[in-house]
Amino acid sequence: MFTLLEKTVVAMALLRLLSGSIEIFAAFLMIKFNEIEKALIINSSLAFTGPLVLVATTTIGLYGLADKLSIEKAVWIVLGVTFILYGVKS
């Protein structure tokens, strides 16, 4: 009758919902201001939130898997996230 949700999954989903809401709000701000310069400023500010949410959700997920995950797999995951962030930055 009731489905129990993992606290870790709920936290990750809430972070993603918050991130998506920020993105939608930013889009409305761009439309409201209707200026390229302001739109670029808003877009640049979003460049900070995306990687921050990625790292936060991955950290929460790894914390939730800490008892089930070997050290080697955790290192590979952290390395993968690092490569993603490096690739996006370059």
PyMOL Python script that loads the backbone (N, CA, C, O; Angstrom):
from pymol import cmd

cmd.read_pdbstr("""\
ATOM      1  N   MET A   1       0.812  -1.179   0.000  1.00  0.00           N
ATOM      2  CA  MET A   1       0.000   0.000   0.000  1.00  0.00           C
ATOM      3  C   MET A   1       0.873   1.267   0.000  1.00  0.00           C
ATOM      4  O   MET A   1       0.666   2.174  -0.807  1.00  0.00           O
ATOM      5  N   PHE A   2       1.837   1.313   0.906  1.00  0.00           N
ATOM      6  CA  PHE A   2       2.749   2.454   0.950  1.00  0.00           C
ATOM      7  C   PHE A   2       4.105   2.035   0.413  1.00  0.00           C
ATOM      8  O   PHE A   2       4.589   0.941   0.702  1.00  0.00           O
ATOM      9  N   THR A   3       4.695   2.889  -0.350  1.00  0.00           N
ATOM     10  CA  THR A   3       6.030   2.631  -0.867  1.00  0.00           C
ATOM     11  C   THR A   3       7.012   3.475  -0.073  1.00  0.00           C
ATOM     12  O   THR A   3       6.884   4.697   0.003  1.00  0.00           O
ATOM     13  N   LEU A   4       7.985   2.811   0.512  1.00  0.00           N
ATOM     14  CA  LEU A   4       9.001   3.541   1.254  1.00  0.00           C
ATOM     15  C   LEU A   4      10.074   4.016   0.295  1.00  0.00           C
ATOM     16  O   LEU A   4      10.582   3.242  -0.517  1.00  0.00           O
ATOM     17  N   LEU A   5      10.408   5.261   0.387  1.00  0.00           N
ATOM     18  CA  LEU A   5      11.428   5.833  -0.482  1.00  0.00           C
ATOM     19  C   LEU A   5      12.731   5.951   0.283  1.00  0.00           C
ATOM     20  O   LEU A   5      12.745   6.279   1.469  1.00  0.00           O
ATOM     21  N   GLU A   6      13.809   5.683  -0.401  1.00  0.00           N
ATOM     22  CA  GLU A   6      15.134   5.857   0.191  1.00  0.00           C
ATOM     23  C   GLU A   6      15.369   7.339   0.449  1.00  0.00           C
ATOM     24  O   GLU A   6      15.092   8.174  -0.413  1.00  0.00           O
ATOM     25  N   LYS A   7      15.872   7.664   1.614  1.00  0.00           N
ATOM     26  CA  LYS A   7      16.158   9.058   1.945  1.00  0.00           C
ATOM     27  C   LYS A   7      17.190   9.641   0.985  1.00  0.00           C
ATOM     28  O   LYS A   7      17.107  10.808   0.603  1.00  0.00           O
ATOM     29  N   THR A   8      18.151   8.824   0.606  1.00  0.00           N
ATOM     30  CA  THR A   8      19.194   9.278  -0.308  1.00  0.00           C
ATOM     31  C   THR A   8      18.606   9.632  -1.663  1.00  0.00           C
ATOM     32  O   THR A   8      18.956  10.660  -2.244  1.00  0.00           O
ATOM     33  N   VAL A   9      17.729   8.801  -2.163  1.00  0.00           N
ATOM     34  CA  VAL A   9      17.100   9.050  -3.472  1.00  0.00           C
ATOM     35  C   VAL A   9      16.232  10.303  -3.414  1.00  0.00           C
ATOM     36  O   VAL A   9      16.226  11.102  -4.350  1.00  0.00           O
ATOM     37  N   VAL A  10      15.504  10.472  -2.321  1.00  0.00           N
ATOM     38  CA  VAL A  10      14.661  11.663  -2.165  1.00  0.00           C
ATOM     39  C   VAL A  10      15.525  12.924  -2.137  1.00  0.00           C
ATOM     40  O   VAL A  10      15.185  13.922  -2.772  1.00  0.00           O
ATOM     41  N   ALA A  11      16.639  12.883  -1.406  1.00  0.00           N
ATOM     42  CA  ALA A  11      17.532  14.039  -1.334  1.00  0.00           C
ATOM     43  C   ALA A  11      18.114  14.368  -2.702  1.00  0.00           C
ATOM     44  O   ALA A  11      18.192  15.536  -3.080  1.00  0.00           O
ATOM     45  N   MET A  12      18.526  13.336  -3.448  1.00  0.00           N
ATOM     46  CA  MET A  12      19.074  13.560  -4.787  1.00  0.00           C
ATOM     47  C   MET A  12      18.003  14.136  -5.714  1.00  0.00           C
ATOM     48  O   MET A  12      18.284  15.054  -6.484  1.00  0.00           O
ATOM     49  N   ALA A  13      16.803  13.618  -5.647  1.00  0.00           N
ATOM     50  CA  ALA A  13      15.716  14.100  -6.501  1.00  0.00           C
ATOM     51  C   ALA A  13      15.345  15.538  -6.152  1.00  0.00           C
ATOM     52  O   ALA A  13      15.080  16.342  -7.045  1.00  0.00           O
ATOM     53  N   LEU A  14      15.325  15.869  -4.864  1.00  0.00           N
ATOM     54  CA  LEU A  14      15.003  17.236  -4.462  1.00  0.00           C
ATOM     55  C   LEU A  14      16.056  18.224  -4.953  1.00  0.00           C
ATOM     56  O   LEU A  14      15.724  19.334  -5.369  1.00  0.00           O
ATOM     57  N   LEU A  15      17.326  17.820  -4.905  1.00  0.00           N
ATOM     58  CA  LEU A  15      18.379  18.691  -5.432  1.00  0.00           C
ATOM     59  C   LEU A  15      18.197  18.926  -6.926  1.00  0.00           C
ATOM     60  O   LEU A  15      18.367  20.045  -7.410  1.00  0.00           O
ATOM     61  N   ARG A  16      17.852  17.872  -7.650  1.00  0.00           N
ATOM     62  CA  ARG A  16      17.632  18.015  -9.092  1.00  0.00           C
ATOM     63  C   ARG A  16      16.404  18.869  -9.385  1.00  0.00           C
ATOM     64  O   ARG A  16      16.410  19.650 -10.336  1.00  0.00           O
ATOM     65  N   LEU A  17      15.341  18.730  -8.574  1.00  0.00           N
ATOM     66  CA  LEU A  17      14.171  19.580  -8.749  1.00  0.00           C
ATOM     67  C   LEU A  17      14.510  21.044  -8.477  1.00  0.00           C
ATOM     68  O   LEU A  17      14.050  21.937  -9.189  1.00  0.00           O
ATOM     69  N   LEU A  18      15.314  21.283  -7.448  1.00  0.00           N
ATOM     70  CA  LEU A  18      15.750  22.642  -7.149  1.00  0.00           C
ATOM     71  C   LEU A  18      16.580  23.200  -8.300  1.00  0.00           C
ATOM     72  O   LEU A  18      16.396  24.348  -8.705  1.00  0.00           O
ATOM     73  N   SER A  19      17.482  22.395  -8.820  1.00  0.00           N
ATOM     74  CA  SER A  19      18.318  22.819  -9.944  1.00  0.00           C
ATOM     75  C   SER A  19      17.464  23.137 -11.167  1.00  0.00           C
ATOM     76  O   SER A  19      17.681  24.151 -11.831  1.00  0.00           O
ATOM     77  N   GLY A  20      16.509  22.288 -11.463  1.00  0.00           N
ATOM     78  CA  GLY A  20      15.619  22.528 -12.601  1.00  0.00           C
ATOM     79  C   GLY A  20      14.781  23.778 -12.417  1.00  0.00           C
ATOM     80  O   GLY A  20      14.544  24.522 -13.370  1.00  0.00           O
ATOM     81  N   SER A  21      14.329  24.011 -11.188  1.00  0.00           N
ATOM     82  CA  SER A  21      13.550  25.215 -10.904  1.00  0.00           C
ATOM     83  C   SER A  21      14.387  26.474 -11.100  1.00  0.00           C
ATOM     84  O   SER A  21      13.897  27.479 -11.614  1.00  0.00           O
ATOM     85  N   ILE A  22      15.640  26.414 -10.691  1.00  0.00           N
ATOM     86  CA  ILE A  22      16.540  27.549 -10.894  1.00  0.00           C
ATOM     87  C   ILE A  22      16.728  27.805 -12.385  1.00  0.00           C
ATOM     88  O   ILE A  22      16.736  28.956 -12.823  1.00  0.00           O
ATOM     89  N   GLU A  23      16.880  26.739 -13.164  1.00  0.00           N
ATOM     90  CA  GLU A  23      17.047  26.886 -14.612  1.00  0.00           C
ATOM     91  C   GLU A  23      15.808  27.529 -15.252  1.00  0.00           C
ATOM     92  O   GLU A  23      15.931  28.417 -16.095  1.00  0.00           O
ATOM     93  N   ILE A  24      14.638  27.081 -14.852  1.00  0.00           N
ATOM     94  CA  ILE A  24      13.399  27.635 -15.408  1.00  0.00           C
ATOM     95  C   ILE A  24      13.250  29.097 -15.005  1.00  0.00           C
ATOM     96  O   ILE A  24      12.872  29.932 -15.827  1.00  0.00           O
ATOM     97  N   PHE A  25      13.545  29.412 -13.741  1.00  0.00           N
ATOM     98  CA  PHE A  25      13.482  30.794 -13.272  1.00  0.00           C
ATOM     99  C   PHE A  25      14.441  31.677 -14.066  1.00  0.00           C
ATOM    100  O   PHE A  25      14.103  32.803 -14.430  1.00  0.00           O
ATOM    101  N   ALA A  26      15.634  31.159 -14.330  1.00  0.00           N
ATOM    102  CA  ALA A  26      16.615  31.916 -15.110  1.00  0.00           C
ATOM    103  C   ALA A  26      16.099  32.172 -16.527  1.00  0.00           C
ATOM    104  O   ALA A  26      16.305  33.253 -17.077  1.00  0.00           O
ATOM    105  N   ALA A  27      15.437  31.192 -17.109  1.00  0.00           N
ATOM    106  CA  ALA A  27      14.878  31.379 -18.454  1.00  0.00           C
ATOM    107  C   ALA A  27      13.818  32.477 -18.451  1.00  0.00           C
ATOM    108  O   ALA A  27      13.767  33.296 -19.369  1.00  0.00           O
ATOM    109  N   PHE A  28      12.977  32.494 -17.425  1.00  0.00           N
ATOM    110  CA  PHE A  28      11.975  33.558 -17.326  1.00  0.00           C
ATOM    111  C   PHE A  28      12.628  34.924 -17.150  1.00  0.00           C
ATOM    112  O   PHE A  28      12.163  35.915 -17.715  1.00  0.00           O
ATOM    113  N   LEU A  29      13.707  34.980 -16.364  1.00  0.00           N
ATOM    114  CA  LEU A  29      14.415  36.244 -16.193  1.00  0.00           C
ATOM    115  C   LEU A  29      14.999  36.733 -17.515  1.00  0.00           C
ATOM    116  O   LEU A  29      14.946  37.924 -17.821  1.00  0.00           O
ATOM    117  N   MET A  30      15.557  35.806 -18.298  1.00  0.00           N
ATOM    118  CA  MET A  30      16.100  36.191 -19.603  1.00  0.00           C
ATOM    119  C   MET A  30      15.012  36.787 -20.495  1.00  0.00           C
ATOM    120  O   MET A  30      15.229  37.793 -21.170  1.00  0.00           O
ATOM    121  N   ILE A  31      13.854  36.162 -20.487  1.00  0.00           N
ATOM    122  CA  ILE A  31      12.741  36.657 -21.300  1.00  0.00           C
ATOM    123  C   ILE A  31      12.255  38.012 -20.784  1.00  0.00           C
ATOM    124  O   ILE A  31      11.949  38.914 -21.564  1.00  0.00           O
ATOM    125  N   LYS A  32      12.190  38.139 -19.452  1.00  0.00           N
ATOM    126  CA  LYS A  32      11.714  39.391 -18.861  1.00  0.00           C
ATOM    127  C   LYS A  32      12.634  40.561 -19.208  1.00  0.00           C
ATOM    128  O   LYS A  32      12.160  41.623 -19.610  1.00  0.00           O
ATOM    129  N   PHE A  33      13.944  40.373 -19.054  1.00  0.00           N
ATOM    130  CA  PHE A  33      14.881  41.464 -19.309  1.00  0.00           C
ATOM    131  C   PHE A  33      15.051  41.740 -20.798  1.00  0.00           C
ATOM    132  O   PHE A  33      15.245  42.889 -21.197  1.00  0.00           O
ATOM    133  N   ASN A  34      14.982  40.705 -21.617  1.00  0.00           N
ATOM    134  CA  ASN A  34      15.012  40.850 -23.076  1.00  0.00           C
ATOM    135  C   ASN A  34      16.231  41.631 -23.566  1.00  0.00           C
ATOM    136  O   ASN A  34      16.135  42.424 -24.503  1.00  0.00           O
ATOM    137  N   GLU A  35      17.379  41.398 -22.921  1.00  0.00           N
ATOM    138  CA  GLU A  35      18.629  42.026 -23.341  1.00  0.00           C
ATOM    139  C   GLU A  35      19.718  40.955 -23.375  1.00  0.00           C
ATOM    140  O   GLU A  35      19.838  40.141 -22.460  1.00  0.00           O
ATOM    141  N   ILE A  36      20.507  40.974 -24.445  1.00  0.00           N
ATOM    142  CA  ILE A  36      21.539  39.947 -24.614  1.00  0.00           C
ATOM    143  C   ILE A  36      22.551  39.986 -23.481  1.00  0.00           C
ATOM    144  O   ILE A  36      22.962  38.940 -22.978  1.00  0.00           O
ATOM    145  N   GLU A  37      22.957  41.184 -23.073  1.00  0.00           N
ATOM    146  CA  GLU A  37      23.971  41.305 -22.025  1.00  0.00           C
ATOM    147  C   GLU A  37      23.487  40.695 -20.717  1.00  0.00           C
ATOM    148  O   GLU A  37      24.218  39.954 -20.059  1.00  0.00           O
ATOM    149  N   LYS A  38      22.252  41.009 -20.344  1.00  0.00           N
ATOM    150  CA  LYS A  38      21.700  40.469 -19.096  1.00  0.00           C
ATOM    151  C   LYS A  38      21.470  38.962 -19.204  1.00  0.00           C
ATOM    152  O   LYS A  38      21.667  38.227 -18.236  1.00  0.00           O
ATOM    153  N   ALA A  39      21.057  38.512 -20.375  1.00  0.00           N
ATOM    154  CA  ALA A  39      20.860  37.074 -20.580  1.00  0.00           C
ATOM    155  C   ALA A  39      22.181  36.323 -20.434  1.00  0.00           C
ATOM    156  O   ALA A  39      22.217  35.227 -19.874  1.00  0.00           O
ATOM    157  N   LEU A  40      23.267  36.912 -20.937  1.00  0.00           N
ATOM    158  CA  LEU A  40      24.579  36.281 -20.789  1.00  0.00           C
ATOM    159  C   LEU A  40      25.024  36.239 -19.329  1.00  0.00           C
ATOM    160  O   LEU A  40      25.635  35.263 -18.894  1.00  0.00           O
ATOM    161  N   ILE A  41      24.724  37.280 -18.584  1.00  0.00           N
ATOM    162  CA  ILE A  41      25.060  37.293 -17.156  1.00  0.00           C
ATOM    163  C   ILE A  41      24.286  36.209 -16.421  1.00  0.00           C
ATOM    164  O   ILE A  41      24.853  35.484 -15.604  1.00  0.00           O
ATOM    165  N   ILE A  42      23.003  36.097 -16.706  1.00  0.00           N
ATOM    166  CA  ILE A  42      22.171  35.064 -16.073  1.00  0.00           C
ATOM    167  C   ILE A  42      22.679  33.685 -16.460  1.00  0.00           C
ATOM    168  O   ILE A  42      22.790  32.802 -15.609  1.00  0.00           O
ATOM    169  N   ASN A  43      22.985  33.493 -17.723  1.00  0.00           N
ATOM    170  CA  ASN A  43      23.487  32.201 -18.193  1.00  0.00           C
ATOM    171  C   ASN A  43      24.822  31.851 -17.541  1.00  0.00           C
ATOM    172  O   ASN A  43      25.066  30.696 -17.191  1.00  0.00           O
ATOM    173  N   SER A  44      25.670  32.840 -17.384  1.00  0.00           N
ATOM    174  CA  SER A  44      26.965  32.593 -16.745  1.00  0.00           C
ATOM    175  C   SER A  44      26.801  32.192 -15.286  1.00  0.00           C
ATOM    176  O   SER A  44      27.557  31.368 -14.771  1.00  0.00           O
ATOM    177  N   SER A  45      25.827  32.769 -14.634  1.00  0.00           N
ATOM    178  CA  SER A  45      25.605  32.390 -13.236  1.00  0.00           C
ATOM    179  C   SER A  45      25.118  30.949 -13.123  1.00  0.00           C
ATOM    180  O   SER A  45      25.356  30.297 -12.106  1.00  0.00           O
ATOM    181  N   LEU A  46      24.448  30.452 -14.141  1.00  0.00           N
ATOM    182  CA  LEU A  46      24.002  29.056 -14.140  1.00  0.00           C
ATOM    183  C   LEU A  46      25.169  28.084 -14.302  1.00  0.00           C
ATOM    184  O   LEU A  46      25.076  26.921 -13.910  1.00  0.00           O
ATOM    185  N   ALA A  47      26.259  28.565 -14.879  1.00  0.00           N
ATOM    186  CA  ALA A  47      27.434  27.708 -15.053  1.00  0.00           C
ATOM    187  C   ALA A  47      28.000  27.273 -13.711  1.00  0.00           C
ATOM    188  O   ALA A  47      28.714  26.272 -13.640  1.00  0.00           O
ATOM    189  N   PHE A  48      27.699  27.996 -12.660  1.00  0.00           N
ATOM    190  CA  PHE A  48      28.149  27.633 -11.316  1.00  0.00           C
ATOM    191  C   PHE A  48      27.228  26.594 -10.679  1.00  0.00           C
ATOM    192  O   PHE A  48      27.698  25.682  -9.998  1.00  0.00           O
ATOM    193  N   THR A  49      25.929  26.727 -10.895  1.00  0.00           N
ATOM    194  CA  THR A  49      24.986  25.838 -10.215  1.00  0.00           C
ATOM    195  C   THR A  49      25.007  24.417 -10.775  1.00  0.00           C
ATOM    196  O   THR A  49      24.836  23.459 -10.022  1.00  0.00           O
ATOM    197  N   GLY A  50      25.214  24.265 -12.092  1.00  0.00           N
ATOM    198  CA  GLY A  50      25.202  22.928 -12.695  1.00  0.00           C
ATOM    199  C   GLY A  50      26.234  21.981 -12.100  1.00  0.00           C
ATOM    200  O   GLY A  50      25.870  20.913 -11.609  1.00  0.00           O
ATOM    201  N   PRO A  51      27.522  22.348 -12.132  1.00  0.00           N
ATOM    202  CA  PRO A  51      28.531  21.473 -11.538  1.00  0.00           C
ATOM    203  C   PRO A  51      28.361  21.285 -10.036  1.00  0.00           C
ATOM    204  O   PRO A  51      28.661  20.218  -9.501  1.00  0.00           O
ATOM    205  N   LEU A  52      27.881  22.321  -9.357  1.00  0.00           N
ATOM    206  CA  LEU A  52      27.664  22.221  -7.917  1.00  0.00           C
ATOM    207  C   LEU A  52      26.609  21.165  -7.597  1.00  0.00           C
ATOM    208  O   LEU A  52      26.780  20.365  -6.678  1.00  0.00           O
ATOM    209  N   VAL A  53      25.523  21.169  -8.360  1.00  0.00           N
ATOM    210  CA  VAL A  53      24.465  20.177  -8.159  1.00  0.00           C
ATOM    211  C   VAL A  53      24.973  18.781  -8.528  1.00  0.00           C
ATOM    212  O   VAL A  53      24.661  17.809  -7.840  1.00  0.00           O
ATOM    213  N   LEU A  54      25.754  18.675  -9.610  1.00  0.00           N
ATOM    214  CA  LEU A  54      26.332  17.387 -10.004  1.00  0.00           C
ATOM    215  C   LEU A  54      27.173  16.800  -8.877  1.00  0.00           C
ATOM    216  O   LEU A  54      27.018  15.631  -8.525  1.00  0.00           O
ATOM    217  N   VAL A  55      28.053  17.604  -8.319  1.00  0.00           N
ATOM    218  CA  VAL A  55      28.926  17.127  -7.246  1.00  0.00           C
ATOM    219  C   VAL A  55      28.107  16.788  -6.000  1.00  0.00           C
ATOM    220  O   VAL A  55      28.366  15.781  -5.341  1.00  0.00           O
ATOM    221  N   ALA A  56      27.127  17.622  -5.678  1.00  0.00           N
ATOM    222  CA  ALA A  56      26.314  17.384  -4.489  1.00  0.00           C
ATOM    223  C   ALA A  56      25.498  16.098  -4.604  1.00  0.00           C
ATOM    224  O   ALA A  56      25.462  15.304  -3.664  1.00  0.00           O
ATOM    225  N   THR A  57      24.844  15.886  -5.747  1.00  0.00           N
ATOM    226  CA  THR A  57      24.042  14.670  -5.903  1.00  0.00           C
ATOM    227  C   THR A  57      24.920  13.426  -5.937  1.00  0.00           C
ATOM    228  O   THR A  57      24.541  12.386  -5.398  1.00  0.00           O
ATOM    229  N   THR A  58      26.080  13.521  -6.559  1.00  0.00           N
ATOM    230  CA  THR A  58      27.000  12.381  -6.577  1.00  0.00           C
ATOM    231  C   THR A  58      27.501  12.072  -5.170  1.00  0.00           C
ATOM    232  O   THR A  58      27.608  10.909  -4.783  1.00  0.00           O
ATOM    233  N   THR A  59      27.807  13.121  -4.410  1.00  0.00           N
ATOM    234  CA  THR A  59      28.268  12.920  -3.036  1.00  0.00           C
ATOM    235  C   THR A  59      27.187  12.259  -2.190  1.00  0.00           C
ATOM    236  O   THR A  59      27.472  11.334  -1.429  1.00  0.00           O
ATOM    237  N   ILE A  60      25.957  12.724  -2.320  1.00  0.00           N
ATOM    238  CA  ILE A  60      24.857  12.121  -1.566  1.00  0.00           C
ATOM    239  C   ILE A  60      24.680  10.661  -1.970  1.00  0.00           C
ATOM    240  O   ILE A  60      24.482   9.795  -1.117  1.00  0.00           O
ATOM    241  N   GLY A  61      24.750  10.389  -3.272  1.00  0.00           N
ATOM    242  CA  GLY A  61      24.616   9.017  -3.749  1.00  0.00           C
ATOM    243  C   GLY A  61      25.724   8.112  -3.237  1.00  0.00           C
ATOM    244  O   GLY A  61      25.470   6.978  -2.829  1.00  0.00           O
ATOM    245  N   LEU A  62      26.955   8.614  -3.258  1.00  0.00           N
ATOM    246  CA  LEU A  62      28.074   7.819  -2.744  1.00  0.00           C
ATOM    247  C   LEU A  62      27.945   7.589  -1.244  1.00  0.00           C
ATOM    248  O   LEU A  62      28.274   6.513  -0.744  1.00  0.00           O
ATOM    249  N   TYR A  63      27.471   8.594  -0.534  1.00  0.00           N
ATOM    250  CA  TYR A  63      27.257   8.433   0.907  1.00  0.00           C
ATOM    251  C   TYR A  63      26.207   7.352   1.169  1.00  0.00           C
ATOM    252  O   TYR A  63      26.345   6.552   2.093  1.00  0.00           O
ATOM    253  N   GLY A  64      25.162   7.339   0.348  1.00  0.00           N
ATOM    254  CA  GLY A  64      24.121   6.326   0.493  1.00  0.00           C
ATOM    255  C   GLY A  64      24.602   4.935   0.142  1.00  0.00           C
ATOM    256  O   GLY A  64      24.070   3.949   0.652  1.00  0.00           O
ATOM    257  N   LEU A  65      25.599   4.838  -0.719  1.00  0.00           N
ATOM    258  CA  LEU A  65      26.141   3.535  -1.120  1.00  0.00           C
ATOM    259  C   LEU A  65      27.399   3.147  -0.353  1.00  0.00           C
ATOM    260  O   LEU A  65      27.999   2.110  -0.637  1.00  0.00           O
ATOM    261  N   ALA A  66      27.795   3.941   0.588  1.00  0.00           N
ATOM    262  CA  ALA A  66      29.096   3.755   1.248  1.00  0.00           C
ATOM    263  C   ALA A  66      29.277   2.347   1.807  1.00  0.00           C
ATOM    264  O   ALA A  66      30.375   1.796   1.731  1.00  0.00           O
ATOM    265  N   ASP A  67      28.247   1.766   2.355  1.00  0.00           N
ATOM    266  CA  ASP A  67      28.385   0.427   2.926  1.00  0.00           C
ATOM    267  C   ASP A  67      28.368  -0.672   1.868  1.00  0.00           C
ATOM    268  O   ASP A  67      28.813  -1.788   2.134  1.00  0.00           O
ATOM    269  N   LYS A  68      27.862  -0.373   0.673  1.00  0.00           N
ATOM    270  CA  LYS A  68      27.763  -1.373  -0.394  1.00  0.00           C
ATOM    271  C   LYS A  68      28.840  -1.231  -1.459  1.00  0.00           C
ATOM    272  O   LYS A  68      28.957  -2.082  -2.341  1.00  0.00           O
ATOM    273  N   LEU A  69      29.625  -0.165  -1.384  1.00  0.00           N
ATOM    274  CA  LEU A  69      30.551   0.183  -2.453  1.00  0.00           C
ATOM    275  C   LEU A  69      31.989  -0.036  -2.002  1.00  0.00           C
ATOM    276  O   LEU A  69      32.374   0.370  -0.905  1.00  0.00           O
ATOM    277  N   SER A  70      32.772  -0.675  -2.851  1.00  0.00           N
ATOM    278  CA  SER A  70      34.187  -0.864  -2.516  1.00  0.00           C
ATOM    279  C   SER A  70      34.941   0.443  -2.740  1.00  0.00           C
ATOM    280  O   SER A  70      34.482   1.319  -3.472  1.00  0.00           O
ATOM    281  N   ILE A  71      36.087   0.560  -2.111  1.00  0.00           N
ATOM    282  CA  ILE A  71      36.909   1.762  -2.238  1.00  0.00           C
ATOM    283  C   ILE A  71      37.311   1.983  -3.700  1.00  0.00           C
ATOM    284  O   ILE A  71      37.304   3.116  -4.182  1.00  0.00           O
ATOM    285  N   GLU A  72      37.661   0.899  -4.404  1.00  0.00           N
ATOM    286  CA  GLU A  72      38.088   1.021  -5.798  1.00  0.00           C
ATOM    287  C   GLU A  72      36.985   1.605  -6.679  1.00  0.00           C
ATOM    288  O   GLU A  72      37.249   2.466  -7.517  1.00  0.00           O
ATOM    289  N   LYS A  73      35.757   1.139  -6.489  1.00  0.00           N
ATOM    290  CA  LYS A  73      34.651   1.658  -7.289  1.00  0.00           C
ATOM    291  C   LYS A  73      34.369   3.118  -6.943  1.00  0.00           C
ATOM    292  O   LYS A  73      34.060   3.916  -7.828  1.00  0.00           O
ATOM    293  N   ALA A  74      34.471   3.465  -5.677  1.00  0.00           N
ATOM    294  CA  ALA A  74      34.269   4.859  -5.268  1.00  0.00           C
ATOM    295  C   ALA A  74      35.318   5.766  -5.913  1.00  0.00           C
ATOM    296  O   ALA A  74      35.002   6.873  -6.348  1.00  0.00           O
ATOM    297  N   VAL A  75      36.566   5.295  -5.974  1.00  0.00           N
ATOM    298  CA  VAL A  75      37.629   6.075  -6.608  1.00  0.00           C
ATOM    299  C   VAL A  75      37.322   6.259  -8.087  1.00  0.00           C
ATOM    300  O   VAL A  75      37.512   7.353  -8.620  1.00  0.00           O
ATOM    301  N   TRP A  76      36.851   5.213  -8.763  1.00  0.00           N
ATOM    302  CA  TRP A  76      36.517   5.323 -10.184  1.00  0.00           C
ATOM    303  C   TRP A  76      35.386   6.323 -10.405  1.00  0.00           C
ATOM    304  O   TRP A  76      35.413   7.089 -11.368  1.00  0.00           O
ATOM    305  N   ILE A  77      34.398   6.317  -9.523  1.00  0.00           N
ATOM    306  CA  ILE A  77      33.278   7.255  -9.652  1.00  0.00           C
ATOM    307  C   ILE A  77      33.761   8.689  -9.468  1.00  0.00           C
ATOM    308  O   ILE A  77      33.412   9.572 -10.252  1.00  0.00           O
ATOM    309  N   VAL A  78      34.561   8.919  -8.435  1.00  0.00           N
ATOM    310  CA  VAL A  78      35.094  10.266  -8.186  1.00  0.00           C
ATOM    311  C   VAL A  78      35.969  10.711  -9.353  1.00  0.00           C
ATOM    312  O   VAL A  78      35.915  11.868  -9.771  1.00  0.00           O
ATOM    313  N   LEU A  79      36.766   9.801  -9.870  1.00  0.00           N
ATOM    314  CA  LEU A  79      37.607  10.118 -11.026  1.00  0.00           C
ATOM    315  C   LEU A  79      36.752  10.465 -12.245  1.00  0.00           C
ATOM    316  O   LEU A  79      37.071  11.395 -12.986  1.00  0.00           O
ATOM    317  N   GLY A  80      35.682   9.726 -12.449  1.00  0.00           N
ATOM    318  CA  GLY A  80      34.775  10.007 -13.568  1.00  0.00           C
ATOM    319  C   GLY A  80      34.127  11.372 -13.452  1.00  0.00           C
ATOM    320  O   GLY A  80      34.047  12.104 -14.438  1.00  0.00           O
ATOM    321  N   VAL A  81      33.660  11.726 -12.259  1.00  0.00           N
ATOM    322  CA  VAL A  81      33.065  13.038 -12.053  1.00  0.00           C
ATOM    323  C   VAL A  81      34.107  14.132 -12.282  1.00  0.00           C
ATOM    324  O   VAL A  81      33.800  15.179 -12.853  1.00  0.00           O
ATOM    325  N   THR A  82      35.329  13.889 -11.838  1.00  0.00           N
ATOM    326  CA  THR A  82      36.411  14.846 -12.042  1.00  0.00           C
ATOM    327  C   THR A  82      36.663  15.060 -13.530  1.00  0.00           C
ATOM    328  O   THR A  82      36.840  16.196 -13.972  1.00  0.00           O
ATOM    329  N   PHE A  83      36.682  13.986 -14.300  1.00  0.00           N
ATOM    330  CA  PHE A  83      36.875  14.101 -15.747  1.00  0.00           C
ATOM    331  C   PHE A  83      35.729  14.860 -16.405  1.00  0.00           C
ATOM    332  O   PHE A  83      35.953  15.657 -17.316  1.00  0.00           O
ATOM    333  N   ILE A  84      34.506  14.615 -15.949  1.00  0.00           N
ATOM    334  CA  ILE A  84      33.358  15.334 -16.496  1.00  0.00           C
ATOM    335  C   ILE A  84      33.508  16.838 -16.250  1.00  0.00           C
ATOM    336  O   ILE A  84      33.329  17.647 -17.161  1.00  0.00           O
ATOM    337  N   LEU A  85      33.835  17.197 -15.019  1.00  0.00           N
ATOM    338  CA  LEU A  85      34.006  18.614 -14.689  1.00  0.00           C
ATOM    339  C   LEU A  85      35.159  19.233 -15.467  1.00  0.00           C
ATOM    340  O   LEU A  85      35.054  20.370 -15.929  1.00  0.00           O
ATOM    341  N   TYR A  86      36.249  18.505 -15.616  1.00  0.00           N
ATOM    342  CA  TYR A  86      37.399  19.004 -16.386  1.00  0.00           C
ATOM    343  C   TYR A  86      37.015  19.192 -17.863  1.00  0.00           C
ATOM    344  O   TYR A  86      37.372  20.194 -18.483  1.00  0.00           O
ATOM    345  N   GLY A  87      36.289  18.219 -18.410  1.00  0.00           N
ATOM    346  CA  GLY A  87      35.888  18.300 -19.808  1.00  0.00           C
ATOM    347  C   GLY A  87      34.923  19.445 -20.082  1.00  0.00           C
ATOM    348  O   GLY A  87      34.981  20.077 -21.137  1.00  0.00           O
ATOM    349  N   VAL A  88      34.043  19.708 -19.138  1.00  0.00           N
ATOM    350  CA  VAL A  88      33.103  20.804 -19.314  1.00  0.00           C
ATOM    351  C   VAL A  88      33.811  22.142 -19.183  1.00  0.00           C
ATOM    352  O   VAL A  88      33.472  23.099 -19.879  1.00  0.00           O
ATOM    353  N   LYS A  89      34.788  22.209 -18.297  1.00  0.00           N
ATOM    354  CA  LYS A  89      35.504  23.462 -18.064  1.00  0.00           C
ATOM    355  C   LYS A  89      36.406  23.831 -19.233  1.00  0.00           C
ATOM    356  O   LYS A  89      36.571  25.013 -19.536  1.00  0.00           O
ATOM    357  N   SER A  90      36.986  22.845 -19.888  1.00  0.00           N
ATOM    358  CA  SER A  90      37.953  23.115 -20.960  1.00  0.00           C
ATOM    359  C   SER A  90      37.304  23.595 -22.233  1.00  0.00           C
ATOM    360  O   SER A  90      37.995  23.860 -23.217  1.00  0.00           O
TER     361      SER A  90
END
""", "prot")
cmd.dss("prot")
cmd.show_as("cartoon", "prot")
cmd.util.cbc("prot")
cmd.orient("prot")
